[in-house]
Structures are given as structure tokens and as C-alpha cells.
Amino acid sequence: LGLARYLLASKDAAVLDEPLPFFGGDGGTLWQHVERALALIRQRCIPGTRLAAYWHGDWNDSLQPVDPSMRERLCSAWTVTLQHQTLRTLAAALRRAGRAERAPVLEATATRVRDEFQRLLIADGVLAGFTYFRADGGVERLLHPSDMSTGIHFRLLPMIHAILADLFTPEQARAHVELIREHLLAPDGARLFDRPPP
């Protein structure tokens, strides 16, 4: 996302051809690093979707699953928002930088991520902080009003970032602003969750 924003601001496509070392191997261009990162993201998706799996967490390291096998089936709505934003911004940056040949694939993937975000991560009109895709095909929403496991029903960051990244419809954005006002704002500011994690 940082690279895409740099390209949009600078129009410096030559930076993509800069040689850089690879960890534990030969070097390559910056664009080859990007391709490797995009390939890893594709590999680390929830089975049957384009939604990024949790793996080792989003920014909040305190939210590591107790069961390490969950990393491949747990999905953070905020991480997916960043995934969508990165794909969309990188496609736009490549077009502006005169490197549009890869943009259609990135745009198509971003569209699929957005559609799956809407279909799989929002339930009863509320974005789940996490969604667990069980091996038996069942879906469990965590940090959501239906969450019976943690007792936490709302998570701030996925909501505000989905609003900022235009992943919600205008109606969904308004509804989530109301949920934030009702459940996550306090006299001293906004809370990350509506209650502390147990």
C-alpha cells in the first residue's frame, strides 16, 4: 500500500526496476519483490475465497489464536480491508505509472475480495471483527453480536477502516457509525472493543 501511494504521488515507475536483495537468496527488482508478496497473499487465503487469512495476526498481537491451526481459517475484517485497499491502489498506481498490464488482474481480485467481504464478513448488518471458517463448512463470527465465545460484540478498527476504504454501502456506513456511537465511544474517546477481552 505504501509503494502504491508512493507511485501515485511521484509517478516514479523507475523505482519498480531498482535491484534489491532477497532475504536468503539472490536479488531481484522491487517489482519482483511485489510479485512475491502478492503470490504469498494469494497462497494465504481462506480456502475457496480470496480473503486473506489471519496467519500471525493483524496489528494486535494480543489476539493470537490459542489453536495455531486457526491461522489458516480465521479472517480479520481489518486485514481484508487493507488487502482490498492495497490491490485497488496498486492497480491505479500501475495504470498511472504506465505499467497497466498487471492492473486488470489486481482490479478483478479486489472486486472479488469486496464481494466476499460483503457476503461473508457481514452478518445481520454488522461487520464481524473476525470470521472463522471451520473445516466442516460452518462459519463462526467473532467480535460480533452473535459471538458467544468471547462476549465481545463490536470491534472499532474494522468498522472505521471499512468506512474509510469504501467497502460499505452508504447505508452500511451510516449504520456502523451509529454502532460506534452507541457501543464504542466513551467520555475519554473510542474503545477498540465494547468490553475487554476475557
PyRosetta script that sets phi, psi and omega in degrees:
from pyrosetta import init, pose_from_sequence

init()
pose = pose_from_sequence("LGLARYLLASKDAAVLDEPLPFFGGDGGTLWQHVERALALIRQRCIPGTRLAAYWHGDWNDSLQPVDPSMRERLCSAWTVTLQHQTLRTLAAALRRAGRAERAPVLEATATRVRDEFQRLLIADGVLAGFTYFRADGGVERLLHPSDMSTGIHFRLLPMIHAILADLFTPEQARAHVELIREHLLAPDGARLFDRPPP")
pose.set_psi(1, -40.3)
pose.set_omega(1, 177.8)
pose.set_phi(2, -63.2)
pose.set_psi(2, -43.0)
pose.set_omega(2, 177.7)
pose.set_phi(3, -62.8)
pose.set_psi(3, -44.3)
pose.set_omega(3, -179.8)
pose.set_phi(4, -60.6)
pose.set_psi(4, -43.2)
pose.set_omega(4, 178.9)
pose.set_phi(5, -65.9)
pose.set_psi(5, -38.0)
pose.set_omega(5, 176.2)
pose.set_phi(6, -61.0)
pose.set_psi(6, -45.7)
pose.set_omega(6, -179.7)
pose.set_phi(7, -62.1)
pose.set_psi(7, -41.3)
pose.set_omega(7, 178.6)
pose.set_phi(8, -62.6)
pose.set_psi(8, -40.4)
pose.set_omega(8, -177.2)
pose.set_phi(9, -77.3)
pose.set_psi(9, -37.0)
pose.set_omega(9, -171.9)
pose.set_phi(10, -99.9)
pose.set_psi(10, -24.6)
pose.set_omega(10, -172.7)
pose.set_phi(11, 57.7)
pose.set_psi(11, 25.9)
pose.set_omega(11, -176.6)
pose.set_phi(12, -92.1)
pose.set_psi(12, 75.6)
pose.set_omega(12, -178.8)
pose.set_phi(13, -66.4)
pose.set_psi(13, -22.2)
pose.set_omega(13, -179.1)
pose.set_phi(14, -61.2)
pose.set_psi(14, -25.6)
pose.set_omega(14, -180.0)
pose.set_phi(15, -61.1)
pose.set_psi(15, -27.5)
pose.set_omega(15, -179.8)
pose.set_phi(16, -66.5)
pose.set_psi(16, -21.3)
pose.set_omega(16, -179.4)
pose.set_phi(17, -95.6)
pose.set_psi(17, 0.6)
pose.set_omega(17, -179.9)
pose.set_phi(18, -65.2)
pose.set_psi(18, 131.2)
pose.set_omega(18, 177.2)
pose.set_phi(19, -75.9)
pose.set_psi(19, 137.6)
pose.set_omega(19, 179.3)
pose.set_phi(20, -139.6)
pose.set_psi(20, 150.3)
pose.set_omega(20, 177.6)
pose.set_phi(21, -74.8)
pose.set_psi(21, 153.0)
pose.set_omega(21, 170.0)
pose.set_phi(22, -100.1)
pose.set_psi(22, 144.6)
pose.set_omega(22, 175.8)
pose.set_phi(23, -64.4)
pose.set_psi(23, 124.6)
pose.set_omega(23, 176.2)
pose.set_phi(24, 69.4)
pose.set_psi(24, 25.4)
pose.set_omega(24, 179.5)
pose.set_phi(25, -171.1)
pose.set_psi(25, -168.7)
pose.set_omega(25, 179.0)
pose.set_phi(26, -69.1)
pose.set_psi(26, 166.0)
pose.set_omega(26, -179.9)
pose.set_phi(27, -86.2)
pose.set_psi(27, -178.8)
pose.set_omega(27, 177.1)
pose.set_phi(28, -168.0)
pose.set_psi(28, -175.4)
pose.set_omega(28, 178.9)
pose.set_phi(29, -82.6)
pose.set_psi(29, 164.3)
pose.set_omega(29, 175.6)
pose.set_phi(30, -56.8)
pose.set_psi(30, -41.1)
pose.set_omega(30, 179.8)
pose.set_phi(31, -63.6)
pose.set_psi(31, -34.1)
pose.set_omega(31, 175.5)
pose.set_phi(32, -64.9)
pose.set_psi(32, -35.7)
pose.set_omega(32, 173.8)
pose.set_phi(33, -62.1)
pose.set_psi(33, -44.1)
pose.set_omega(33, 179.3)
pose.set_phi(34, -61.2)
pose.set_psi(34, -45.5)
pose.set_omega(34, 179.4)
pose.set_phi(35, -59.9)
pose.set_psi(35, -40.2)
pose.set_omega(35, 177.4)
pose.set_phi(36, -64.7)
pose.set_psi(36, -41.5)
pose.set_omega(36, 179.2)
pose.set_phi(37, -64.8)
pose.set_psi(37, -43.0)
pose.set_omega(37, 178.8)
pose.set_phi(38, -64.0)
pose.set_psi(38, -38.1)
pose.set_omega(38, 177.6)
pose.set_phi(39, -64.5)
pose.set_psi(39, -39.6)
pose.set_omega(39, 178.3)
pose.set_phi(40, -65.3)
pose.set_psi(40, -41.5)
pose.set_omega(40, 177.5)
pose.set_phi(41, -60.6)
pose.set_psi(41, -42.6)
pose.set_omega(41, 178.6)
pose.set_phi(42, -61.8)
pose.set_psi(42, -37.2)
pose.set_omega(42, 179.9)
pose.set_phi(43, -70.5)
pose.set_psi(43, -30.2)
pose.set_omega(43, -173.2)
pose.set_phi(44, -103.2)
pose.set_psi(44, 49.5)
pose.set_omega(44, 176.8)
pose.set_phi(45, -106.4)
pose.set_psi(45, 157.4)
pose.set_omega(45, 173.4)
pose.set_phi(46, -57.8)
pose.set_psi(46, 130.9)
pose.set_omega(46, -178.7)
pose.set_phi(47, -50.7)
pose.set_psi(47, 132.0)
pose.set_omega(47, 178.3)
pose.set_phi(48, 81.4)
pose.set_psi(48, 4.2)
pose.set_omega(48, -179.5)
pose.set_phi(49, -134.0)
pose.set_psi(49, 179.0)
pose.set_omega(49, 171.0)
pose.set_phi(50, -108.9)
pose.set_psi(50, 12.0)
pose.set_omega(50, -179.3)
pose.set_phi(51, -79.7)
pose.set_psi(51, 127.9)
pose.set_omega(51, 179.5)
pose.set_phi(52, -60.7)
pose.set_psi(52, 131.7)
pose.set_omega(52, 175.6)
pose.set_phi(53, -79.4)
pose.set_psi(53, 160.3)
pose.set_omega(53, -173.9)
pose.set_phi(54, -67.1)
pose.set_psi(54, -41.1)
pose.set_omega(54, -175.8)
pose.set_phi(55, 48.6)
pose.set_psi(55, -109.3)
pose.set_omega(55, -175.9)
pose.set_phi(56, -100.4)
pose.set_psi(56, 18.7)
pose.set_omega(56, 170.1)
pose.set_phi(57, 107.6)
pose.set_psi(57, 165.5)
pose.set_omega(57, 169.5)
pose.set_phi(58, -93.2)
pose.set_psi(58, -152.5)
pose.set_omega(58, -173.9)
pose.set_phi(59, -62.5)
pose.set_psi(59, -25.5)
pose.set_omega(59, -171.4)
pose.set_phi(60, -92.1)
pose.set_psi(60, 93.2)
pose.set_omega(60, -177.5)
pose.set_phi(61, -66.2)
pose.set_psi(61, -15.3)
pose.set_omega(61, 178.0)
pose.set_phi(62, -73.5)
pose.set_psi(62, -11.3)
pose.set_omega(62, -178.5)
pose.set_phi(63, -100.0)
pose.set_psi(63, 41.7)
pose.set_omega(63, 176.1)
pose.set_phi(64, -79.0)
pose.set_psi(64, 132.9)
pose.set_omega(64, 177.6)
pose.set_phi(65, -63.7)
pose.set_psi(65, 141.2)
pose.set_omega(65, 176.1)
pose.set_phi(66, -63.9)
pose.set_psi(66, -37.9)
pose.set_omega(66, 179.2)
pose.set_phi(67, -92.9)
pose.set_psi(67, 109.3)
pose.set_omega(67, -176.6)
pose.set_phi(68, -60.5)
pose.set_psi(68, -23.9)
pose.set_omega(68, 179.5)
pose.set_phi(69, -67.9)
pose.set_psi(69, -15.8)
pose.set_omega(69, 178.8)
pose.set_phi(70, -68.1)
pose.set_psi(70, -19.7)
pose.set_omega(70, -173.9)
pose.set_phi(71, -58.7)
pose.set_psi(71, -27.9)
pose.set_omega(71, -178.1)
pose.set_phi(72, -89.1)
pose.set_psi(72, -10.2)
pose.set_omega(72, -176.5)
pose.set_phi(73, -124.2)
pose.set_psi(73, -2.2)
pose.set_omega(73, 177.4)
pose.set_phi(74, -97.4)
pose.set_psi(74, 140.2)
pose.set_omega(74, -175.3)
pose.set_phi(75, -129.3)
pose.set_psi(75, 126.3)
pose.set_omega(75, 175.4)
pose.set_phi(76, -92.7)
pose.set_psi(76, 123.5)
pose.set_omega(76, 179.4)
pose.set_phi(77, -61.4)
pose.set_psi(77, -34.1)
pose.set_omega(77, 179.9)
pose.set_phi(78, -69.0)
pose.set_psi(78, -41.1)
pose.set_omega(78, 177.5)
pose.set_phi(79, -62.0)
pose.set_psi(79, -40.9)
pose.set_omega(79, 178.4)
pose.set_phi(80, -64.6)
pose.set_psi(80, -37.6)
pose.set_omega(80, 176.4)
pose.set_phi(81, -60.9)
pose.set_psi(81, -44.9)
pose.set_omega(81, 177.7)
pose.set_phi(82, -65.2)
pose.set_psi(82, -37.2)
pose.set_omega(82, 176.9)
pose.set_phi(83, -60.2)
pose.set_psi(83, -49.5)
pose.set_omega(83, 180.0)
pose.set_phi(84, -61.7)
pose.set_psi(84, -46.4)
pose.set_omega(84, -178.6)
pose.set_phi(85, -61.7)
pose.set_psi(85, -40.7)
pose.set_omega(85, 179.3)
pose.set_phi(86, -64.6)
pose.set_psi(86, -48.1)
pose.set_omega(86, -179.5)
pose.set_phi(87, -60.4)
pose.set_psi(87, -47.3)
pose.set_omega(87, -177.9)
pose.set_phi(88, -65.7)
pose.set_psi(88, -43.7)
pose.set_omega(88, -178.0)
pose.set_phi(89, -69.7)
pose.set_psi(89, -39.1)
pose.set_omega(89, 178.6)
pose.set_phi(90, -65.6)
pose.set_psi(90, -40.3)
pose.set_omega(90, 177.1)
pose.set_phi(91, -60.7)
pose.set_psi(91, -45.6)
pose.set_omega(91, 178.8)
pose.set_phi(92, -62.8)
pose.set_psi(92, -40.5)
pose.set_omega(92, -179.2)
pose.set_phi(93, -65.8)
pose.set_psi(93, -40.9)
pose.set_omega(93, 179.1)
pose.set_phi(94, -64.8)
pose.set_psi(94, -40.1)
pose.set_omega(94, 177.2)
pose.set_phi(95, -61.2)
pose.set_psi(95, -47.1)
pose.set_omega(95, -178.1)
pose.set_phi(96, -66.7)
pose.set_psi(96, -30.8)
pose.set_omega(96, -178.1)
pose.set_phi(97, -86.2)
pose.set_psi(97, 3.0)
pose.set_omega(97, 179.1)
pose.set_phi(98, 79.0)
pose.set_psi(98, 22.3)
pose.set_omega(98, 179.2)
pose.set_phi(99, -122.1)
pose.set_psi(99, 49.7)
pose.set_omega(99, -169.1)
pose.set_phi(100, -74.0)
pose.set_psi(100, -8.8)
pose.set_omega(100, -173.2)
pose.set_phi(101, -60.6)
pose.set_psi(101, -30.0)
pose.set_omega(101, -179.1)
pose.set_phi(102, -91.1)
pose.set_psi(102, -15.1)
pose.set_omega(102, -174.9)
pose.set_phi(103, -59.4)
pose.set_psi(103, -43.6)
pose.set_omega(103, -178.2)
pose.set_phi(104, -58.9)
pose.set_psi(104, -37.5)
pose.set_omega(104, 178.7)
pose.set_phi(105, -66.8)
pose.set_psi(105, -42.7)
pose.set_omega(105, 178.6)
pose.set_phi(106, -63.8)
pose.set_psi(106, -42.2)
pose.set_omega(106, 179.5)
pose.set_phi(107, -64.9)
pose.set_psi(107, -41.9)
pose.set_omega(107, 179.6)
pose.set_phi(108, -64.7)
pose.set_psi(108, -40.7)
pose.set_omega(108, 177.9)
pose.set_phi(109, -66.2)
pose.set_psi(109, -41.9)
pose.set_omega(109, 177.9)
pose.set_phi(110, -60.5)
pose.set_psi(110, -40.2)
pose.set_omega(110, 178.5)
pose.set_phi(111, -63.6)
pose.set_psi(111, -43.7)
pose.set_omega(111, 179.1)
pose.set_phi(112, -64.4)
pose.set_psi(112, -41.9)
pose.set_omega(112, 177.9)
pose.set_phi(113, -59.8)
pose.set_psi(113, -45.9)
pose.set_omega(113, 179.4)
pose.set_phi(114, -60.1)
pose.set_psi(114, -45.1)
pose.set_omega(114, -179.3)
pose.set_phi(115, -64.5)
pose.set_psi(115, -40.4)
pose.set_omega(115, 178.8)
pose.set_phi(116, -71.9)
pose.set_psi(116, -34.2)
pose.set_omega(116, 173.2)
pose.set_phi(117, -55.7)
pose.set_psi(117, -50.2)
pose.set_omega(117, -179.1)
pose.set_phi(118, -63.6)
pose.set_psi(118, -43.5)
pose.set_omega(118, -173.5)
pose.set_phi(119, -79.1)
pose.set_psi(119, -34.7)
pose.set_omega(119, -170.1)
pose.set_phi(120, -109.6)
pose.set_psi(120, -23.9)
pose.set_omega(120, -174.8)
pose.set_phi(121, -103.4)
pose.set_psi(121, -10.5)
pose.set_omega(121, 177.2)
pose.set_phi(122, -109.6)
pose.set_psi(122, 127.5)
pose.set_omega(122, 178.0)
pose.set_phi(123, -135.1)
pose.set_psi(123, 136.8)
pose.set_omega(123, -178.6)
pose.set_phi(124, 53.4)
pose.set_psi(124, 34.4)
pose.set_omega(124, 176.6)
pose.set_phi(125, 78.5)
pose.set_psi(125, 6.3)
pose.set_omega(125, -176.7)
pose.set_phi(126, -125.1)
pose.set_psi(126, 132.1)
pose.set_omega(126, 176.3)
pose.set_phi(127, -72.1)
pose.set_psi(127, 126.9)
pose.set_omega(127, 175.7)
pose.set_phi(128, -78.8)
pose.set_psi(128, 140.1)
pose.set_omega(128, 174.7)
pose.set_phi(129, -62.5)
pose.set_psi(129, -42.1)
pose.set_omega(129, 177.0)
pose.set_phi(130, -136.6)
pose.set_psi(130, 150.1)
pose.set_omega(130, 172.5)
pose.set_phi(131, -129.5)
pose.set_psi(131, 130.1)
pose.set_omega(131, 179.6)
pose.set_phi(132, -106.5)
pose.set_psi(132, 118.9)
pose.set_omega(132, 179.9)
pose.set_phi(133, -96.2)
pose.set_psi(133, 99.2)
pose.set_omega(133, -176.5)
pose.set_phi(134, -68.9)
pose.set_psi(134, 153.9)
pose.set_omega(134, -179.6)
pose.set_phi(135, -61.9)
pose.set_psi(135, -26.2)
pose.set_omega(135, 179.9)
pose.set_phi(136, -81.6)
pose.set_psi(136, 4.4)
pose.set_omega(136, 179.0)
pose.set_phi(137, 95.1)
pose.set_psi(137, -10.1)
pose.set_omega(137, 178.2)
pose.set_phi(138, -74.2)
pose.set_psi(138, 159.7)
pose.set_omega(138, -180.0)
pose.set_phi(139, -127.0)
pose.set_psi(139, 130.1)
pose.set_omega(139, 177.5)
pose.set_phi(140, -120.0)
pose.set_psi(140, 126.1)
pose.set_omega(140, 179.4)
pose.set_phi(141, -97.7)
pose.set_psi(141, 130.7)
pose.set_omega(141, -179.8)
pose.set_phi(142, -114.5)
pose.set_psi(142, 152.6)
pose.set_omega(142, -175.5)
pose.set_phi(143, 53.9)
pose.set_psi(143, 54.8)
pose.set_omega(143, -174.5)
pose.set_phi(144, -152.5)
pose.set_psi(144, 152.6)
pose.set_omega(144, -179.4)
pose.set_phi(145, -54.7)
pose.set_psi(145, -23.7)
pose.set_omega(145, 178.3)
pose.set_phi(146, -86.3)
pose.set_psi(146, -1.5)
pose.set_omega(146, -175.4)
pose.set_phi(147, -72.1)
pose.set_psi(147, 112.9)
pose.set_omega(147, 176.4)
pose.set_phi(148, -100.4)
pose.set_psi(148, -6.6)
pose.set_omega(148, -177.1)
pose.set_phi(149, -83.4)
pose.set_psi(149, -48.5)
pose.set_omega(149, -173.8)
pose.set_phi(150, -100.0)
pose.set_psi(150, -22.8)
pose.set_omega(150, -175.0)
pose.set_phi(151, 79.4)
pose.set_psi(151, -0.5)
pose.set_omega(151, 177.3)
pose.set_phi(152, -93.7)
pose.set_psi(152, 131.6)
pose.set_omega(152, -173.5)
pose.set_phi(153, -112.7)
pose.set_psi(153, -16.0)
pose.set_omega(153, -177.4)
pose.set_phi(154, -144.6)
pose.set_psi(154, 139.2)
pose.set_omega(154, 176.6)
pose.set_phi(155, -126.0)
pose.set_psi(155, 126.3)
pose.set_omega(155, -173.1)
pose.set_phi(156, -66.5)
pose.set_psi(156, -52.0)
pose.set_omega(156, -169.4)
pose.set_phi(157, -59.2)
pose.set_psi(157, -45.4)
pose.set_omega(157, 177.8)
pose.set_phi(158, -59.7)
pose.set_psi(158, -37.1)
pose.set_omega(158, -179.1)
pose.set_phi(159, -65.9)
pose.set_psi(159, -51.0)
pose.set_omega(159, -175.3)
pose.set_phi(160, -69.0)
pose.set_psi(160, -35.8)
pose.set_omega(160, -180.0)
pose.set_phi(161, -72.1)
pose.set_psi(161, -34.3)
pose.set_omega(161, 175.6)
pose.set_phi(162, -66.0)
pose.set_psi(162, -35.9)
pose.set_omega(162, 175.9)
pose.set_phi(163, -64.9)
pose.set_psi(163, -49.5)
pose.set_omega(163, -177.6)
pose.set_phi(164, -63.7)
pose.set_psi(164, -31.1)
pose.set_omega(164, -177.2)
pose.set_phi(165, -92.7)
pose.set_psi(165, 7.3)
pose.set_omega(165, 178.5)
pose.set_phi(166, 59.0)
pose.set_psi(166, 35.9)
pose.set_omega(166, 175.6)
pose.set_phi(167, -87.1)
pose.set_psi(167, -13.2)
pose.set_omega(167, 176.6)
pose.set_phi(168, -98.6)
pose.set_psi(168, 153.5)
pose.set_omega(168, 166.0)
pose.set_phi(169, -70.6)
pose.set_psi(169, 164.6)
pose.set_omega(169, 177.0)
pose.set_phi(170, -57.1)
pose.set_psi(170, -37.5)
pose.set_omega(170, 179.4)
pose.set_phi(171, -66.5)
pose.set_psi(171, -43.1)
pose.set_omega(171, 177.7)
pose.set_phi(172, -64.0)
pose.set_psi(172, -39.7)
pose.set_omega(172, 179.3)
pose.set_phi(173, -62.1)
pose.set_psi(173, -45.8)
pose.set_omega(173, 178.7)
pose.set_phi(174, -61.3)
pose.set_psi(174, -42.5)
pose.set_omega(174, -179.8)
pose.set_phi(175, -63.2)
pose.set_psi(175, -39.6)
pose.set_omega(175, 180.0)
pose.set_phi(176, -72.5)
pose.set_psi(176, -32.8)
pose.set_omega(176, 173.7)
pose.set_phi(177, -61.8)
pose.set_psi(177, -40.3)
pose.set_omega(177, 177.7)
pose.set_phi(178, -65.6)
pose.set_psi(178, -40.5)
pose.set_omega(178, 176.9)
pose.set_phi(179, -62.0)
pose.set_psi(179, -40.5)
pose.set_omega(179, 177.7)
pose.set_phi(180, -62.6)
pose.set_psi(180, -47.0)
pose.set_omega(180, 179.3)
pose.set_phi(181, -59.7)
pose.set_psi(181, -43.0)
pose.set_omega(181, -174.3)
pose.set_phi(182, -75.9)
pose.set_psi(182, -38.1)
pose.set_omega(182, -169.8)
pose.set_phi(183, -114.6)
pose.set_psi(183, -17.9)
pose.set_omega(183, -170.6)
pose.set_phi(184, -122.4)
pose.set_psi(184, -8.6)
pose.set_omega(184, 176.7)
pose.set_phi(185, -94.7)
pose.set_psi(185, 141.7)
pose.set_omega(185, 178.7)
pose.set_phi(186, -137.5)
pose.set_psi(186, 169.4)
pose.set_omega(186, -179.5)
pose.set_phi(187, -55.9)
pose.set_psi(187, -28.5)
pose.set_omega(187, -178.8)
pose.set_phi(188, -96.9)
pose.set_psi(188, 5.7)
pose.set_omega(188, 177.1)
pose.set_phi(189, 129.9)
pose.set_psi(189, -167.6)
pose.set_omega(189, -178.1)
pose.set_phi(190, -85.2)
pose.set_psi(190, 146.0)
pose.set_omega(190, 177.6)
pose.set_phi(191, -103.5)
pose.set_psi(191, 144.6)
pose.set_omega(191, 178.3)
pose.set_phi(192, -67.9)
pose.set_psi(192, -34.2)
pose.set_omega(192, 179.3)
pose.set_phi(193, -133.7)
pose.set_psi(193, 161.9)
pose.set_omega(193, 178.8)
pose.set_phi(194, -77.3)
pose.set_psi(194, -11.1)
pose.set_omega(194, 173.0)
pose.set_phi(195, -157.5)
pose.set_psi(195, 161.1)
pose.set_omega(195, -179.4)
pose.set_phi(196, -66.8)
pose.set_psi(196, 146.9)
pose.set_omega(196, 174.2)
pose.set_phi(197, -62.3)
pose.set_psi(197, 139.9)
pose.set_omega(197, 178.4)
pose.set_phi(198, -68.6)
pose.dump_pdb("model.pdb")
